Amino acid sequence: MTTETQTAEVKSEAVKRYKIGRTQATIWVNQIDGGVDHAVSIEQRYRDTAGVWQSSNNYRLAELLGLREITDCAIAELMKLQTPNS
């Protein structure tokens, strides 16, 4: 699994990504009145026959196992981000 961390400075910016195989979860920070909110997007990336990157939200059993691990990581990160002084 790979992980990327970035500093969030602008509205709706990715702060962390988790990737297993072709499945990726991205944690986003959004500026809201009086603070910030976090959301997660999950997608599977692949190249089509023309070599163009595409996204999918359909998963086979083996991919679901990676999806479960990525989801657990995203939940843990969201909980850490919501904890004061973390």
N, C-alpha and C positions, 0 to 999 in steps of 0.2 A: 504494500500500500504506500502511496506517496502522499505527502501533505505539503501544501504551500500556505504560507502566512504572509499577509500584506497589511499595511497600516491603512485604516479607513479614514479618509479625509474629506470625501465628497459624498453627496447623497447617493444611496443605493450602490455601494461599492462592495466587491467581494473581499471578505476578511480572511477566509480560510477555504481550502479545497481539499477534499479527500478523494482518492482515486484508487480503485481496484479494477484491473482489467480495463474494460471499456466503460465501466460505470463510474460516475463522478457526482459527488455532492458538493455544492457550493454554499457557503454561509454568507449571507448578505447583511450589511448594516444599512438601515434606513433612518434618516433624520426625521423625527416627528416633533410635534409641539412639545417643548420642554424636555427632550431627550432623544434616545435612540431606540430602535426596535430591530430585531434580528429575524431573518427568515432563511429557509433552506430550499434550494432547488436541486432536484435529482434527475439525472438524465444518463442515457447511454449513447456514446458517440461512436460513429463508424463512418467509413468511406463507402460511397455507393460505387457502382460499376464505372461511373465516369470520373471517379476520384474526388468527388465533392463530399465534404464533411456533412453528415446528417445527424439528427438526434432522434432517439426512440425512447418510448416509455413502456416497452414490452420486454418482459424478462423470462428466461427459461429457469429451470430449477437451479442449475449451477450459478447463474447470474444472481438469482435471489439470495443465495448464501452470501455473496459479496455485498449485495444491497443491504442485507441485514447488518453486516459489520459496519458498513459506511453509515447507516442510519444510527447505530449505537454511538459511533464517534461523533456524529453531528449533534446528537442529543446531549452527550457529555460536554461538548464545546459550548452549546447554547446555555446549559446550566452554569458553566463556568463564567460565561459572559454576563449572565444576569446576577451573579453573586457580587455584592459590593467588595471593593478592594481585592479583586482576584487578579 
